[in-house]
Amino acid sequence: MSKAEKKKNLDTPTEERLKEAARKVFTQKGYAATRVRDIAAEADINLALVNYYFRSKEKLFELIMTETIQNLFEKIKPIINDETTTLIEKLEAIVDQYIQLLIENPDFPLFIVNELMSGSNKLPIMTDNGKMFFNSHLVKQLTQMHSSGKLKFHPVNIMMNTLGMIIFPFLARPLFLRSGILTPEAFRAIVEERKKLIPVWLTQIINS
């Protein structure tokens, strides 16, 4: 860590320093391989302070993921409710935002899947923002297309396909990396390509 970075850290509240360090280490190593002492070292903070502020690695990870979800929905909300953009323009923006978030938080999809499969009620934010999504202008556009016959299948299929094409590569990321099929750099390059490819595929599906 450079002197400038250390000086910046000294001016940052301890809790925020720890969260910033944890995001970086979780992204680099993944949840399973990250140790609390790794986070403490990255933040240049005594190990005991990590336990004081967050009690455990799991609690810290859960907090970061919850904040990540809120951050995502705050960025997505104006996109899906913009009445001046086309359906495809909305999908392009959504894909770009989701993939960028997952590049920065590659363990995010697995965290969400585990929470959903466990029946956890720790993430009411997902339910609340899910309702907001289904009341959005984007969904109204899809519904109108379906009602007019321009969209020949249920609009939820578009949402499912969009999420599937974005999220599945990140769920499969550990397999790609551990098998040696892809390096971290190659994986990132591929998902960056998908920012452009997924909207093309979705447009073909919608117009089929």
C-alpha positions in Angstrom: 0.0 0.0 0.0 1.5 3.4 -1.0 1.9 6.3 1.4 -0.9 8.2 -0.4 -3.2 5.2 0.0 -2.3 4.9 3.7 -3.0 8.7 4.2 -6.3 8.3 2.5 -7.1 5.4 4.8 -6.3 7.4 7.9 -8.8 10.0 6.8 -11.6 7.4 6.3 -13.8 6.1 9.2 -12.6 2.7 10.3 -15.9 0.9 9.4 -15.8 2.2 5.9 -12.1 1.3 5.5 -12.9 -2.2 6.5 -15.8 -2.5 4.1 -13.7 -1.1 1.2 -10.9 -3.6 2.1 -13.4 -6.5 2.4 -14.9 -5.7 -1.0 -11.4 -5.7 -2.6 -10.3 -9.0 -0.9 -13.6 -10.8 -1.5 -13.4 -9.8 -5.2 -9.8 -11.0 -5.5 -10.0 -14.2 -3.5 -13.6 -15.1 -3.3 -15.6 -15.6 -0.1 -14.2 -19.1 0.8 -10.6 -18.2 0.4 -10.8 -14.9 2.2 -9.6 -14.8 5.8 -10.5 -12.0 8.3 -6.7 -11.4 8.7 -6.5 -10.7 4.9 -9.2 -8.0 5.3 -7.4 -6.5 8.3 -4.1 -6.4 6.5 -5.7 -4.8 3.4 -7.3 -2.1 5.6 -4.1 -1.7 7.6 -6.1 -2.2 10.8 -5.7 -4.5 13.8 -7.4 -7.8 13.4 -9.3 -7.4 16.7 -11.1 -4.3 15.2 -12.6 -6.3 12.4 -14.2 -8.6 15.0 -15.2 -5.6 17.0 -17.1 -3.9 14.2 -18.5 -6.9 12.3 -18.1 -10.0 14.6 -17.4 -12.4 11.7 -16.4 -12.7 8.1 -20.0 -13.9 7.3 -21.6 -10.8 8.9 -19.2 -8.5 7.0 -19.9 -10.3 3.7 -23.7 -10.2 4.3 -23.5 -6.4 5.0 -21.5 -5.7 1.9 -23.9 -7.8 -0.3 -27.0 -6.1 1.2 -25.4 -2.7 0.4 -24.6 -4.0 -3.1 -28.2 -5.0 -3.7 -29.4 -1.6 -2.6 -26.8 0.2 -4.8 -27.9 -1.9 -7.8 -31.6 -1.1 -7.4 -30.8 2.6 -7.0 -29.1 2.5 -10.3 -31.6 0.3 -12.0 -34.8 2.2 -10.9 -34.4 5.3 -13.1 -33.5 3.1 -16.0 -36.6 0.9 -15.9 -38.9 3.8 -15.2 -37.6 6.1 -18.0 -40.6 6.7 -20.2 -38.4 8.3 -22.9 -36.3 5.2 -23.8 -37.2 2.1 -25.8 -37.4 -1.4 -24.4 -34.1 -2.3 -26.0 -32.4 0.8 -24.7 -33.6 -0.2 -21.2 -32.3 -3.7 -21.6 -28.9 -2.5 -22.8 -28.5 -0.3 -19.8 -29.7 -3.0 -17.4 -27.2 -5.5 -18.8 -24.4 -3.0 -18.6 -25.2 -2.2 -14.9 -25.6 -5.8 -13.8 -22.5 -7.1 -15.4 -20.4 -4.2 -14.1 -21.7 -4.9 -10.6 -20.9 -8.6 -10.9 -17.4 -7.9 -12.2 -16.8 -5.9 -9.0 -18.6 -8.4 -6.8 -18.2 -11.9 -8.4 -19.5 -13.8 -5.3 -22.7 -11.8 -5.4 -24.8 -14.3 -7.4 -23.8 -17.3 -5.2 -24.7 -15.3 -2.1 -28.1 -14.5 -3.5 -28.8 -18.0 -4.7 -27.8 -19.4 -1.2 -30.1 -16.9 0.5 -33.0 -17.7 -1.8 -32.6 -21.5 -1.6 -32.2 -21.4 2.2 -35.5 -19.5 2.5 -33.7 -16.8 4.4 -35.7 -13.7 5.4 -32.5 -11.6 5.8 -33.0 -9.8 2.5 -36.4 -8.1 2.5 -34.8 -5.6 0.3 -35.0 -8.1 -2.6 -38.8 -8.5 -2.2 -39.4 -4.8 -1.8 -37.4 -3.9 -4.9 -38.8 -6.9 -6.8 -42.2 -5.4 -6.4 -40.9 -2.0 -7.7 -39.4 -3.8 -10.7 -42.8 -5.4 -11.6 -44.5 -2.0 -11.4 -42.0 -0.4 -13.7 -42.3 1.2 -17.1 -40.2 -1.6 -18.6 -42.7 -4.2 -17.5 -45.5 -2.0 -18.9 -43.7 -1.9 -22.3 -43.4 -5.7 -22.3 -47.0 -6.2 -21.2 -48.3 -3.9 -24.0 -46.2 -5.8 -26.6 -47.7 -9.0 -25.3 -51.2 -7.7 -25.4 -50.8 -6.4 -28.9 -49.5 -9.7 -30.1 -46.0 -8.3 -30.9 -44.5 -10.4 -28.2 -45.7 -14.0 -28.7 -44.7 -15.3 -25.2 -45.1 -14.4 -21.6 -43.1 -11.2 -20.7 -41.5 -12.9 -17.7 -39.5 -15.0 -20.1 -37.6 -11.9 -21.1 -36.8 -11.2 -17.5 -35.7 -14.7 -16.9 -33.6 -14.9 -20.0 -32.0 -11.5 -19.1 -31.0 -12.6 -15.6 -29.9 -16.0 -16.7 -27.6 -14.8 -19.4 -26.1 -12.2 -17.0 -25.8 -14.3 -13.8 -25.0 -17.9 -15.0 -21.4 -17.2 -16.2 -20.6 -15.8 -12.7 -22.1 -18.8 -11.0 -19.9 -21.0 -13.3 -16.9 -18.8 -12.8 -15.2 -21.0 -10.2 -15.4 -24.0 -12.6 -13.9 -22.0 -15.4 -11.0 -20.7 -13.2 -10.2 -23.9 -11.3 -10.3 -26.1 -14.4 -7.9 -23.7 -16.2 -10.3 -23.1 -19.1 -10.1 -19.4 -18.4 -7.8 -17.1 -16.5 -9.4 -14.3 -14.4 -8.4 -11.8 -17.1 -9.9 -13.9 -19.9 -13.1 -14.4 -17.9 -13.5 -10.6 -17.4 -12.9 -10.0 -21.1 -15.6 -12.4 -22.0 -18.2 -11.0 -19.7 -17.3 -7.5 -20.9 -18.2 -8.8 -24.4 -21.5 -10.0 -23.1 -22.5 -6.4 -22.3 -22.9 -6.0 -26.1 -23.9 -9.5 -27.0 -26.8 -10.0 -24.5 -28.9 -7.1 -25.8 -28.4 -8.4 -29.4 -29.7 -11.9 -28.3 -32.6 -10.4 -26.4 -33.6 -8.3 -29.4 -33.6 -11.4 -31.6 -35.8 -13.2 -29.1 -38.2 -10.3 -28.8 -38.5 -10.0 -32.6 -38.8 -13.7 -33.3 
